[in-house]
């Protein structure tokens, strides 16, 4: 199938693109995603890795061991999942992960499901967002997404070019989507600018193979340093300042201190690199 055909096919009602399947298949099983047709896009999505361009079909396992990939991205991929999932999961699929919020996963009528309440705000929210959490308190789960935001990476899709940060949006009353991807639009490549040093640090409930309570990606290019966080907002969060504007919920205030500590460690690591 050619790219144009695949893009057109995914615009049809009930059609869903699938690559590694590590995200789509569990959502289908849980009834959180419905699809009359699954379209295998593996033949048309680039998979190669070079120093500045990465095919969206590259697996996390391929990325974690390629010396051309920035250190932070290699580490984010290494910590992202079990070896089995890293061998199957694609770069683009990881960027498009759905929230791990248990209310959303249990199909409660929350705001992301079109309801009028964020149940996490009054319920259990230990793992939820500490910034930008007034409408939806879900925490974005992708280590890789936060790292690419810190690296100031750029996406090339089947229809446009945009910074990775602009792939994401905070949900609102009139638009509950958390990405800007259009129907039929496929992520094809990621362009990663060179940097002088980068690091990814992650706090988890388990030592390995867990989603981030807080993930901190930092990248230095010349005199400029960019820091982005995973697990602290409904989208990968580009840090501006020192988290002074955090609005934690009663049960996850610990995340503020945790994030600040990881940010300090990341800055120290960059300074000595």
Buried (B, 14 or more C-beta within 10 A) or exposed (E): BEBEEBBEBBEEEEBBBBBBBBBBBEBBEEEBBEBEEBBEBBEBBBBEBEEEBBBBBBBBBBBBEBEEBBBBBBBBBBBBBEEEBBBBBBBBBBBBBBBBBBBBBEEBEBBBEEEEEBBBBEBEBEBBBBBBBEBBBBBBBBBBBBBBBBBBBBBBBBEEEBBBBEBBEBBEEEEBEBEEBEEBBBBBBBBBEEBEBBBBBBBBEEEEBBBBBBBBBBBBBEEEBBBBBBBBBBBBBBBEEEBEEBEBBEBBEBBBEBBBBBBEBBBEBBEEE
